[in-house]
């Protein structure tokens, strides 16, 4: 079934008196359990599209439906509640809190949910074990390699059991070996755990891991 539907979406930014069109009537359907790579040159609108699907930004026109919920017109508090249960976001630069341990970083999204400290710890521990870092629970980001930091970030994205994983250049800041390990992990999350994944990447090698590559250029889609 269609899990993500982008329907005739336009995104226009106002810069001084100039209007800048980033997405121009874009439509895209992603099936449940699909792994899609979004490719295109810098400025083509890839990250904008990812942010719209994740409810971080809202379209100027058109509609976006994710896991049965139309999100384009939700209010900010409704979007925040929806994101906390539906979307897991993986960033290029990890965005970990340096003063928190791996376990505490992964627990952070669970603070938005009503659950005991023991349950939070149990879920965060499981998520870290899933990404191969069960022996690094008490380590701080500075004590981890870049690849390990990205694994912590993936565990944080997974801990709420989201319906969709959005990955923005997840291997862009890693060496080839670490990047391969992260791509293998994403592939496993897709095949074993049936996670729907939308990944922005510049790297054709990374995109080959996906079921489907979608190309964006100047806000227009070409499959």
MOHU-V283895 format. One record per residue. N is the residue number from 1. RES is the residue in one small letter. NEAR is the number of other C-alpha atoms within 8 Angstrom. D_CENTER is the distance of its C-alpha to the mean C-alpha in Angstrom with 2 decimals. Layout:
N;RES;NEAR;D_CENTER / N;RES;NEAR;D_CENTER
This chain:
1;x;4;20.11 / 2;x;9;17.91 / 3;x;12;14.67 / 4;x;14;13.16 / 5;x;12;15.98 / 6;x;14;16.05 / 7;x;11;19.75 / 8;x;11;21.68 / 9;x;16;19.31 / 10;x;14;20.77 / 11;x;11;19.44 / 12;x;11;22.26 / 13;x;8;22.46 / 14;x;8;25.85 / 15;x;7;26.99 / 16;x;4;30.55 / 17;x;5;32.41 / 18;x;6;30.22 / 19;x;8;27.66 / 20;x;8;24.81 / 21;x;10;23.24 / 22;x;14;19.69 / 23;x;14;19.07 / 24;x;11;22.30 / 25;x;10;22.53 / 26;x;13;19.47 / 27;x;10;19.11 / 28;x;8;16.71 / 29;x;9;16.63 / 30;x;10;14.26 / 31;x;10;15.97 / 32;x;10;15.10 / 33;x;9;14.28 / 34;x;11;13.69 / 35;x;12;11.72 / 36;x;13;11.59 / 37;x;14;11.60 / 38;x;14;11.92 / 39;x;13;14.76 / 40;x;10;17.26 / 41;x;8;19.15 / 42;x;5;18.25 / 43;x;7;18.60 / 44;x;11;18.00 / 45;x;13;15.37 / 46;x;12;12.20 / 47;x;8;10.17 / 48;x;9;12.22 / 49;x;9;11.32 / 50;x;12;7.52 / 51;x;10;8.70 / 52;x;12;11.22 / 53;x;11;9.33 / 54;x;11;7.47 / 55;x;11;11.03 / 56;x;7;10.92 / 57;x;8;13.55 / 58;x;8;16.11 / 59;x;12;17.91 / 60;x;8;21.50 / 61;x;8;22.52 / 62;x;12;21.39 / 63;x;12;19.32 / 64;x;14;15.90 / 65;x;13;16.05 / 66;x;11;13.30 / 67;x;9;14.86 / 68;x;6;18.15 / 69;x;6;17.52 / 70;x;10;18.32 / 71;x;11;16.28 / 72;x;11;17.79 / 73;x;6;20.71 / 74;x;8;19.57 / 75;x;6;20.89 / 76;x;6;18.85 / 77;x;6;19.82 / 78;x;8;19.01 / 79;x;11;15.50 / 80;x;8;14.98 / 81;x;8;16.39 / 82;x;9;14.40 / 83;x;11;10.96 / 84;x;11;12.36 / 85;x;10;13.02 / 86;x;11;10.68 / 87;x;14;7.00 / 88;x;15;5.24 / 89;x;11;3.15 / 90;x;13;4.45 / 91;x;11;6.97 / 92;x;11;9.98 / 93;x;7;12.46 / 94;x;9;11.34 / 95;x;6;12.59 / 96;x;8;14.73 / 97;x;7;17.89 / 98;x;8;20.79 / 99;x;5;23.32 / 100;x;10;21.52 / 101;x;12;21.68 / 102;x;13;18.86 / 103;x;13;19.75 / 104;x;8;19.85 / 105;x;12;16.46 / 106;x;16;14.93 / 107;x;14;17.25 / 108;x;9;16.14 / 109;x;11;13.85 / 110;x;11;16.80 / 111;x;8;19.16 / 112;x;7;18.08 / 113;x;6;19.51 / 114;x;6;23.18 / 115;x;8;23.83 / 116;x;6;26.18 / 117;x;6;25.58 / 118;x;6;26.59 / 119;x;8;24.01 / 120;x;11;21.21 / 121;x;10;22.57 / 122;x;8;22.88 / 123;x;10;19.29 / 124;x;14;17.97 / 125;x;11;20.56 / 126;x;9;19.60 / 127;x;13;15.90 / 128;x;16;17.26 / 129;x;10;19.85 / 130;x;9;17.40 / 131;x;12;15.84 / 132;x;7;19.44 / 133;x;12;19.97 / 134;x;11;22.36 / 135;x;5;24.94 / 136;x;7;23.01 / 137;x;11;22.55 / 138;x;7;24.87 / 139;x;9;23.82 / 140;x;11;22.63 / 141;x;13;20.07 / 142;x;6;23.15 / 143;x;6;24.47 / 144;x;10;21.58 / 145;x;8;20.90 / 146;x;9;17.90 / 147;x;12;16.73 / 148;x;9;17.40 / 149;x;12;15.56 / 150;x;12;12.33 / 151;x;13;13.24 / 152;x;14;13.75 / 153;x;14;10.33 / 154;x;11;9.00 / 155;x;14;11.84 / 156;x;16;10.95 / 157;x;14;7.55 / 158;x;11;9.92 / 159;x;14;12.96 / 160;x;11;12.94 / 161;x;8;12.65 / 162;x;13;9.97 / 163;x;11;10.72 / 164;x;11;7.41 / 165;x;15;4.45 / 166;x;13;1.88 / 167;x;13;3.61 / 168;x;13;6.20 / 169;x;11;9.46 / 170;x;16;8.84 / 171;x;11;12.60 / 172;x;8;13.92 / 173;x;8;15.70 / 174;x;10;17.01 / 175;x;7;20.29 / 176;x;6;20.64 / 177;x;7;21.33 / 178;x;11;18.43 / 179;x;13;16.10 / 180;x;8;17.75 / 181;x;9;17.25 / 182;x;13;13.47 / 183;x;11;13.49 / 184;x;8;15.99 / 185;x;9;13.96 / 186;x;8;11.01 / 187;x;10;13.98 / 188;x;9;15.58 / 189;x;10;12.83 / 190;x;14;13.03 / 191;x;8;16.83 / 192;x;6;17.97 / 193;x;7;15.71 / 194;x;8;14.97 / 195;x;13;11.23 / 196;x;13;10.03 / 197;x;13;7.45 / 198;x;13;6.79 / 199;x;13;7.05 / 200;x;14;8.85 / 201;x;14;11.82 / 202;x;8;15.45 / 203;x;6;16.67 / 204;x;7;18.48 / 205;x;6;18.87 / 206;x;9;15.17 / 207;x;12;14.89 / 208;x;8;17.80 / 209;x;8;15.82 / 210;x;11;14.25 / 211;x;9;16.53 / 212;x;7;16.54 / 213;x;12;16.22 / 214;x;11;16.11 / 215;x;10;17.69 / 216;x;15;17.61 / 217;x;11;20.63 / 218;x;9;21.80 / 219;x;12;19.67 / 220;x;10;21.03 / 221;x;10;19.61 / 222;x;7;21.44 / 223;x;5;20.50
